[in-house]
């Protein structure tokens, strides 16, 4: 197995010399082909997933995680494109407190599934060039991905797609995206090695609109509304920090101000959720995200940036009959890059306040270093954080320190190293420190 992994990494290096390949069929028809490989070696200590657990007899989990994607695009002139992307991702676990590999759907042994990662038709230049329609399986992301960025949260980085139709109206000052989506709890298009994996908390119908208006570079505005109807029919037990029945009728409305002035860029976003829970409970939750980046000396080769970020995900007050916990239905993913906290939280960004600061700079050209510190507090100290009970009586979840180094070797090849250290706070009665790391190679061809 290790030989197969090394062979794949050699193939990555061999692919560096390649680029997107184009076949001209006629003057107005062509086929474009390409792909990418992302190879990761990752690991984390046992207490990432359970800060309160006794460390005696426990050891870390480490694994290779390799995703390969091949894509093709069929262009009919300037106005119509058919897109298809196939992908495969597998794990090879090198150390774990559990059975390592060949353990059913949970270990992703080679060659694992081949699945349809994208399949859509894009029609452009309608209504005098103002309208673009995309129909089929596609990736969606809006703003800082605080309300929509991950369509398949249970699959550990396998994919992010969603199924449906998007209509994008674009003028010089305005972009309006209207989207209607329907995503089932599992992928029924897997045609090789189907593992019957659960990808979502239920079948999700989504409808929404996202409008961006550009006043000038210093001030821009996003306004959005999204409705989600979740039908959770199976299984009937709590999973990944979700309720046993995650069915909900969820409305999310919000806005974001953003722009750049002189050496400062900023983003201020707020959203409110309302609707009904699985048992008819009233939903009443909020999210606030504020970001400020200071580009200290962009004219230098170092390009240093000092950044600050405050985020609030409301928590549920156990004394009320309402559900005040923020529901990150379409954003259960690593919103800030590293995966220590998403592993701990199962992607459930709720009942949390975070204060983050970072500094980043170029060591040399194409070699970037970032150091960050994030402090996490429970919004409601007597309520759970991602299913973890408040055993310590305090509201300090913990302090996260992270460092990342990335190097762009060529235009289509890069490497990255990432390490994080979490120090548990008084939210936990017996909280232990924990660590997470990643080594990554990316190649596009």
Secondary structure, DSSP 4 states (H G I P E B T S, - for coil): -HHHHHHHHHHHHHGGG---EEEEEETTEEEEEEEEEEEEEEEE-GGGT-TTS--TT---EEEEEEEEEEEEEEEETTTEEEEEEEEEEEEEEEE-SS--SS-GGGS--TT--EEEEEEEEEEEEETTTTEEEEEEEE----TTSSSSS-S-GGGTTS---EEEEEEEEE-SSEEEEEEEEEE-SB-S---BS----B-SSSEEEEEEEEEEEEEETTEEEEEEEEEEEEE--S--S--TT--SS--EEEEEEEEEEEEEETTEEEEEEEEEEEEE-TTSPEEEEEEEEEEEEEETTTTSSS--EEEEEEEEE----TTSSSB-S---TT--S-TTS-SHHHHHHTT---SEEEEEEEEEEEEETTEEEEEEEEEEE-SSTTS-BTTB---SSSSEEEEEEEEEEEEEEETTEEEEEEEEEEEE-TTSTT---EEEEEEEEEEE-
